[in-house]
Amino acid sequence: PRHAVEITSRDILHKAPLHASVWSAIEAQGLEDLDAMFSLVFDELCYFRDYEGMGDQWISCAHGVGHGLGMLNPDNIADALDVCGAVDDGEFQYACATGIFMNADMDPTTFAPCDTNRFPAACYRFASPLFSKLEEHNIKGQCDTQCDPYHKMGCIYGQRYVSKDSDLKHICKEYWPRIPNQEPESLYHAACVEGYFATRTLKQKTFEAFCDSVKANHASYEVCERKRDFDRKNVTLSDDTYYNADLFETYYDPLTAHNCSPAKIPS
Protein backbone atom coordinates (compact mmCIF):
# COMPACT_ATOMS: atom_id res chain seq x y z
CA PRO A 1 0.00 0.00 0.00
CA ARG A 2 2.80 2.45 0.79
CA HIS A 3 4.26 2.09 -2.71
CA ALA A 4 0.82 2.71 -4.24
CA VAL A 5 0.47 5.91 -2.22
CA GLU A 6 3.91 7.11 -3.28
CA ILE A 7 3.12 6.47 -6.95
CA THR A 8 -0.34 8.09 -6.91
CA SER A 9 0.33 11.13 -4.71
CA ARG A 10 1.29 13.37 -7.62
CA ASP A 11 -0.92 16.40 -8.21
CA ILE A 12 -2.93 15.03 -11.14
CA LEU A 13 -6.68 14.56 -11.71
CA HIS A 14 -7.41 16.30 -8.38
CA LYS A 15 -5.52 13.40 -6.72
CA ALA A 16 -8.25 10.93 -7.68
CA PRO A 17 -5.66 8.12 -8.17
CA LEU A 18 -4.44 8.68 -4.59
CA HIS A 19 -8.00 8.62 -3.26
CA ALA A 20 -8.68 5.38 -5.09
CA SER A 21 -5.53 3.60 -3.94
CA VAL A 22 -6.26 4.52 -0.33
CA TRP A 23 -9.93 3.58 -0.33
CA SER A 24 -9.12 0.27 -2.01
CA ALA A 25 -6.68 -0.53 0.79
CA ILE A 26 -9.27 0.43 3.42
CA GLU A 27 -11.95 -1.72 1.78
CA ALA A 28 -9.55 -4.66 1.61
CA GLN A 29 -8.61 -4.25 5.28
CA GLY A 30 -12.20 -3.94 6.52
CA LEU A 31 -13.37 -2.77 9.93
CA GLU A 32 -13.37 -5.98 11.94
CA ASP A 33 -10.13 -4.93 13.64
CA LEU A 34 -10.00 -1.14 14.04
CA ASP A 35 -6.51 -1.22 15.57
CA ALA A 36 -5.22 -2.97 12.46
CA MET A 37 -7.11 -0.56 10.23
CA PHE A 38 -5.63 2.50 11.96
CA SER A 39 -2.18 0.91 11.86
CA LEU A 40 -2.59 0.55 8.10
CA VAL A 41 -3.72 4.18 7.81
CA PHE A 42 -0.95 5.80 9.83
CA ASP A 43 1.94 3.41 9.22
CA GLU A 44 1.45 2.58 5.54
CA LEU A 45 -0.99 4.97 3.86
CA CYS A 46 -1.06 8.40 5.50
CA TYR A 47 2.28 8.17 7.27
CA PHE A 48 3.60 11.55 6.11
CA ARG A 49 1.36 13.99 8.03
CA ASP A 50 4.09 16.39 9.15
CA TYR A 51 6.41 16.12 6.16
CA GLU A 52 7.40 19.54 4.89
CA GLY A 53 5.09 20.81 2.14
CA MET A 54 3.09 17.57 2.04
CA GLY A 55 -0.05 18.73 3.85
CA ASP A 56 -2.24 18.84 0.74
CA GLN A 57 -1.27 15.28 -0.22
CA TRP A 58 -1.85 14.06 3.33
CA ILE A 59 -5.30 15.66 3.44
CA SER A 60 -6.11 13.82 0.20
CA CYS A 61 -4.89 10.59 1.75
CA ALA A 62 -7.18 11.06 4.77
CA HIS A 63 -9.99 11.96 2.34
CA GLY A 64 -9.40 8.62 0.64
CA VAL A 65 -9.72 6.88 4.01
CA GLY A 66 -13.14 8.50 4.31
CA HIS A 67 -14.12 7.18 0.89
CA GLY A 68 -13.20 3.68 2.03
CA LEU A 69 -15.09 4.00 5.31
CA GLY A 70 -18.15 5.28 3.47
CA MET A 71 -18.05 2.33 1.11
CA LEU A 72 -17.79 -0.08 4.02
CA ASN A 73 -20.76 1.64 5.73
CA PRO A 74 -22.98 2.75 2.83
CA ASP A 75 -26.16 2.63 4.92
CA ASN A 76 -24.78 4.13 8.12
CA ILE A 77 -22.95 7.41 7.68
CA ALA A 78 -22.94 8.05 11.43
CA ASP A 79 -20.95 4.88 12.14
CA ALA A 80 -18.43 5.74 9.43
CA LEU A 81 -18.05 9.27 10.84
CA ASP A 82 -17.46 7.83 14.30
CA VAL A 83 -14.39 6.08 12.91
CA CYS A 84 -13.07 9.41 11.60
CA GLY A 85 -13.87 11.02 14.95
CA ALA A 86 -11.99 8.34 16.88
CA VAL A 87 -8.72 9.96 15.79
CA ASP A 88 -7.73 12.91 17.98
CA ASP A 89 -6.70 15.10 15.07
CA GLY A 90 -9.06 17.70 13.63
CA GLU A 91 -7.26 17.71 10.28
CA PHE A 92 -7.78 13.98 9.90
CA GLN A 93 -11.36 14.13 11.16
CA TYR A 94 -12.46 16.71 8.62
CA ALA A 95 -10.51 15.31 5.67
CA CYS A 96 -11.86 11.84 6.45
CA ALA A 97 -15.42 13.17 6.81
CA THR A 98 -15.27 14.87 3.40
CA GLY A 99 -14.53 11.49 1.85
CA ILE A 100 -17.60 9.97 3.51
CA PHE A 101 -19.93 12.82 2.59
CA MET A 102 -18.66 12.94 -0.99
CA ASN A 103 -20.02 9.39 -1.36
CA ALA A 104 -23.42 10.34 0.05
CA ASP A 105 -26.53 11.13 -1.96
CA MET A 106 -27.34 14.83 -1.60
CA ASP A 107 -31.06 15.47 -2.04
CA PRO A 108 -31.51 19.09 -3.24
CA THR A 109 -34.90 19.23 -1.49
CA THR A 110 -33.57 18.55 2.04
CA PHE A 111 -30.60 19.32 4.26
CA ALA A 112 -29.88 15.61 4.67
CA PRO A 113 -27.51 14.11 5.60
CA CYS A 114 -25.72 17.24 6.83
CA ASP A 115 -28.29 18.41 9.37
CA THR A 116 -28.28 15.32 11.60
CA ASN A 117 -24.68 14.11 11.45
CA ARG A 118 -21.35 15.14 12.90
CA PHE A 119 -18.89 17.32 10.94
CA PRO A 120 -21.60 19.37 9.16
CA ALA A 121 -19.02 21.79 7.73
CA ALA A 122 -17.46 18.87 5.86
CA CYS A 123 -20.87 17.82 4.59
CA TYR A 124 -22.28 21.15 3.45
CA ARG A 125 -19.33 21.61 1.09
CA PHE A 126 -21.15 19.13 -1.14
CA ALA A 127 -24.65 20.65 -0.86
CA SER A 128 -24.33 22.90 -3.89
CA PRO A 129 -27.64 21.70 -5.49
CA LEU A 130 -29.58 22.59 -2.33
CA PHE A 131 -27.98 26.01 -1.87
CA SER A 132 -28.36 26.81 -5.56
CA LYS A 133 -32.07 26.04 -5.33
CA LEU A 134 -32.49 28.23 -2.25
CA GLU A 135 -30.55 31.01 -3.97
CA GLU A 136 -32.78 30.79 -7.05
CA HIS A 137 -35.82 31.34 -4.85
CA ASN A 138 -34.07 34.23 -3.04
CA ILE A 139 -34.38 32.47 0.32
CA LYS A 140 -32.77 34.40 3.16
CA GLY A 141 -31.58 32.86 6.41
CA GLN A 142 -30.87 29.60 4.63
CA CYS A 143 -29.23 28.06 7.69
CA ASP A 144 -31.58 29.40 10.37
CA THR A 145 -33.54 26.15 10.78
CA GLN A 146 -30.54 24.03 11.79
CA CYS A 147 -31.02 22.28 15.13
CA ASP A 148 -28.12 23.85 17.02
CA PRO A 149 -25.23 26.34 16.62
CA TYR A 150 -22.87 23.51 15.63
CA HIS A 151 -24.89 22.56 12.57
CA LYS A 152 -25.76 26.17 11.76
CA MET A 153 -22.08 27.11 11.66
CA GLY A 154 -21.34 24.18 9.36
CA CYS A 155 -24.24 25.17 7.13
CA ILE A 156 -23.06 28.79 6.89
CA TYR A 157 -19.55 27.66 5.98
CA GLY A 158 -20.87 25.33 3.28
CA GLN A 159 -23.28 27.93 1.92
CA ARG A 160 -20.42 30.37 1.42
CA TYR A 161 -18.05 27.66 0.18
CA VAL A 162 -20.30 26.75 -2.76
CA SER A 163 -21.67 30.23 -3.51
CA LYS A 164 -20.80 31.71 -6.88
CA ASP A 165 -21.24 35.26 -5.60
CA SER A 166 -17.76 36.77 -5.32
CA ASP A 167 -18.75 40.44 -4.91
CA LEU A 168 -16.90 41.59 -1.80
CA LYS A 169 -19.59 44.18 -1.12
CA HIS A 170 -21.96 41.34 -0.25
CA ILE A 171 -19.63 38.76 1.27
CA CYS A 172 -20.99 37.56 4.62
CA LYS A 173 -22.89 40.80 5.27
CA GLU A 174 -25.97 38.89 6.42
CA TYR A 175 -23.90 37.23 9.15
CA TRP A 176 -22.19 40.31 10.52
CA PRO A 177 -22.90 40.21 14.28
CA ARG A 178 -25.04 43.00 15.69
CA ILE A 179 -22.53 43.13 18.56
CA PRO A 180 -19.04 42.16 17.32
CA ASN A 181 -17.38 39.34 19.30
CA GLN A 182 -20.66 38.18 20.83
CA GLU A 183 -21.15 34.45 20.31
CA PRO A 184 -22.48 32.56 18.54
CA GLU A 185 -23.12 35.27 15.92
CA SER A 186 -19.48 36.34 15.85
CA LEU A 187 -18.42 32.78 14.97
CA TYR A 188 -21.13 32.43 12.33
CA HIS A 189 -19.53 35.34 10.51
CA ALA A 190 -16.08 33.83 10.95
CA ALA A 191 -17.32 30.54 9.46
CA CYS A 192 -18.69 32.45 6.49
CA VAL A 193 -15.34 34.18 5.92
CA GLU A 194 -13.61 30.80 6.22
CA GLY A 195 -15.91 29.39 3.53
CA TYR A 196 -15.16 32.29 1.22
CA PHE A 197 -11.38 32.01 1.48
CA ALA A 198 -11.47 28.21 1.21
CA THR A 199 -11.95 28.57 -2.54
CA ARG A 200 -10.62 32.02 -3.40
CA THR A 201 -7.38 33.97 -3.41
CA LEU A 202 -7.50 37.75 -3.60
CA LYS A 203 -4.90 40.26 -4.66
CA GLN A 204 -3.02 41.42 -1.58
CA LYS A 205 -4.43 44.96 -1.54
CA THR A 206 -8.01 43.69 -1.94
CA PHE A 207 -7.45 41.03 0.69
CA GLU A 208 -6.12 43.53 3.23
CA ALA A 209 -8.99 45.95 2.58
CA PHE A 210 -11.55 43.21 3.20
CA CYS A 211 -9.80 42.01 6.34
CA ASP A 212 -9.61 45.55 7.71
CA SER A 213 -13.38 45.79 7.21
CA VAL A 214 -13.99 42.79 9.52
CA LYS A 215 -11.28 43.58 12.06
CA ALA A 216 -13.80 44.53 14.76
CA ASN A 217 -14.97 40.92 14.89
CA HIS A 218 -11.90 39.14 16.21
CA ALA A 219 -12.82 35.61 15.08
CA SER A 220 -13.30 36.80 11.51
CA TYR A 221 -10.02 38.66 11.54
CA GLU A 222 -8.29 35.55 12.88
CA VAL A 223 -9.48 33.75 9.76
CA CYS A 224 -7.86 36.50 7.70
CA GLU A 225 -4.64 36.14 9.67
CA ARG A 226 -4.67 32.39 9.03
CA LYS A 227 -5.30 32.83 5.31
CA ARG A 228 -2.87 35.71 4.73
CA ASP A 229 0.11 33.52 3.82
CA PHE A 230 -1.73 30.25 3.30
CA ASP A 231 -0.66 28.23 0.26
CA ARG A 232 -2.79 25.11 -0.13
CA LYS A 233 -0.20 23.50 -2.37
CA ASN A 234 2.61 23.98 0.14
CA VAL A 235 1.24 23.22 3.61
CA THR A 236 3.26 21.74 6.44
CA LEU A 237 0.74 20.47 8.97
CA SER A 238 3.17 20.59 11.88
CA ASP A 239 3.20 24.38 11.42
CA ASP A 240 -0.18 25.19 9.86
CA THR A 241 -3.76 23.97 9.55
CA TYR A 242 -5.69 23.02 6.44
CA TYR A 243 -9.19 22.91 7.90
CA ASN A 244 -10.24 25.31 10.63
CA ALA A 245 -11.41 22.41 12.78
CA ASP A 246 -11.10 24.34 16.04
CA LEU A 247 -13.64 26.87 14.76
CA PHE A 248 -15.98 24.27 13.27
CA GLU A 249 -15.98 22.14 16.43
CA THR A 250 -16.49 25.02 18.89
CA TYR A 251 -20.10 24.10 19.57
CA TYR A 252 -19.88 20.35 19.16
CA ASP A 253 -21.76 18.66 22.00
CA PRO A 254 -22.05 14.87 21.71
CA LEU A 255 -25.19 14.93 23.82
CA THR A 256 -27.08 17.07 21.32
CA ALA A 257 -25.27 16.90 17.99
CA HIS A 258 -26.18 13.24 17.47
CA ASN A 259 -29.85 13.76 18.30
CA CYS A 260 -30.87 16.46 15.85
CA SER A 261 -34.21 16.35 14.06
CA PRO A 262 -34.11 17.04 10.31
CA ALA A 263 -34.07 20.76 9.57
CA LYS A 264 -36.95 22.27 7.65
CA ILE A 265 -36.29 24.08 4.40
CA PRO A 266 -36.84 27.81 5.11
CA SER A 267 -39.48 29.61 3.11
N, C-alpha and C positions, 0 to 999 in steps of 0.2 A: 504493500500500500504506500509506503514512503516514497518509493521510486515513482509510482504513478502520480503522486502529488507533486513531486519535483518536476516531472515532465509536463504536467498540465497547468502549472501555476503561472505561466506566461500571460501577459495582458492581451488576450485575444478572445473574441466572441463573448465579451462581458464575463470572462472567466467561466463560461458554461462547461468547458471540459473539466475544470477543477471541481466544480459543483458535482458533476456526474461521477467522477472518480471517487469522491468522498462519499456521496450517498450510496453508491454501489457497495463500498466497503462496510458502511453502517448496516445496510440491508443484509449483507452476508453474515455479519456478526450477530445481528439480532439483539433482543433486549432481555433474554433470559438471565444473563449475568451482567448487571450494570457496571460492576467493577471492571470486568473485562472490556466492556464497551468503552468506558471512559479511558482505560489504559490504551486502547487502540486510538482513541481520539487524540489524546495529549502526548502519547509517546511515538506514534507512527504517522498520524495524519496532520494534526494542527499543532505540531511540536515547536513551531518557530514564532510564538506569540511576540516575544520581545526583541526579535532580530531587527537590526537597524533598517528602517525604510520598508519593512515587510508587513506593516499593519493592514494595508488594503488586501493583500493576498491572504493574510490570516483571517480577516473578517469573512472573506469569501469561502475559506475552508470551513469556518464555523457555520456559515450559511448552508453549505453543503450537508453538514451534520443535521441541520434542521430539516432539509429535504428528506434525508433518510429516515429521520424519526417520524416525519409526517406520513411517509409511505408505509412505515411499520404500524402506524396508528391512524389509518385513514378515517375511521369513524369516531375517533376520540381525540380531538385537538387538545383538550385540557390535559390529558395524560401525557401527550407528547411535549407540551409546554412545561409540564412539571419536570421532565428530564432536563430541559434547557435550564430551568430555574434551580436545579440541584447543584449547579456549578456556581460558586461564589465569585463571579466575575461578570459585571454588568455588560462588558463588551461581548463576551461569549453569549450571555443570555439573549441580548437583543439580536445579534447576528443569527443565532440559532433560531430564534422565534420568527425572523423574516423568512427563513427557509420553510418553516412549517406553514405560515400564512400564505406564502406564495403558491403553495399546493392547493389551498382551500378554494372552494367555490365562493365567489363574491356575488351575492344577489343584489342588484342595483336598486331593489325596492325595500331593502332592510339594512340595518347596521350590522347584521350578523356576518361573521362570528366575532367581530371586534368588540361588541358592546357587552359581552358576557364572559370574556376570557382575559387571562393575564397578558401583559405586554401589549396593551392596545395601540401604543404608538407604533410598534412594529407592524401591527395589522392594518391600521388605517392608511399606511403608505400604499396599499394595494386596493383601496376603495375608490379609485378614480371614477368608475361608472356611477356610483352612488352620488359622489360630490358633484359630478358634472350634471346629473339630473336635478339635484337641488339648486345648482347655480342657474340652470336653464329656467327654472320656475321662480328665480329671484327670492329664494328662501333665506331669510336672515336667522341668525342664532342656530345654525345647523347642528351644533353640538350641545345645545342646551338641554336636551332630553336624556343625556347620558346619566347613568344611575348614581355616579359619585364623581368627585373631583379627579380621581385617578383616570377614569375612562374619558372624562371630558377633556383633560389635558392631552391624552393620546389622540383623541378625535381632532382637536384643534391643530395639533402638529401635523396629522395626516392631511387635513383639509388644506393647509397651507403648502404642504409638500407637493400635492398633486395639482394645485391651482395653476392655471396658465396666466393669471393676472400678474404681471411683473411691474406694474406702475407703482413706484415707490410712494406716491402720494396716498395710495390706498392701503399699503401693506400693513396689515395687523391693526388698523385704526379701530376696528370694532372691538378689539380686545384690550385697548389701552385702559388701564385701571383708573377708576374715578379717583382713587387715592393711591398714588404710586407707592409701591413696596408693601401694600396690604394684600395678604394672601386670602384666598387662592388666586384672585384676579391678576395679581402681579406675575404669577407663574404661568397663567394662561397666556399672557402676552409674550412671555419669554419662550414658551413652547411654540408659539406662532412664528417668532423670529427664527427660532431653531429650524423650523420646517422650511422657511424661506431660504435660508443660507445652506440648507442641506443639498440644494440642487442648483444654486446660482453663485457666481463669482462676480463681484462688482469692481469697477475701476476704483483705485484707492481713494480718490477724492470723493467719489459718490458714496463709497462705503463709509468713510469717516463722517460725512455729512449726515447719513442716515443714523449712524451710531450715536452721534451727538444729540440727535433728536429724541432718542430713547434713554438718554443717560440718567434721567431722573428716576427711572425704574431700574433698580440695581440688577435684578435678575436678567433683564433683557440686555443690559449693557455687558453683563458677564458673558452672555452668548456672543456678543460682538468681540469681546476680548479673546474668546476661545477661537473664533473664526478668523481673526485678523491675519494670522500667519499660517492658517491651516492649509495643508496641501494633501488632498486625499490620496494622491499617488505616491506620497513619500511620508508615510506616518510611521512613527516608532511608538508602539503602544506602551512601552515602559516610561515614556516621557509625555505622551499625549493621549487623548481619547478620540474615538471615532464616533460613537454614539454618546449622546448626553444622558446616559442612563441614570445618573444621580438626579437630574431634573425630572425625568420621566417617572422615576420610582418614588418621588417625594411623598405621594399620597397613597402608595400601595399599602393596603391593610388586608391581610389574608382572611380576616374574619368577614369582610364585606365584599372584597373584589371578586370572590369566587361564587357569590350568591346574588349576582345582579339579575334583574328581570330584563328582558329585551327592551331596548329603547324605542320609543315611538318616533316615527318620522315627523318632524315639525311641519306645520302648515303655515 
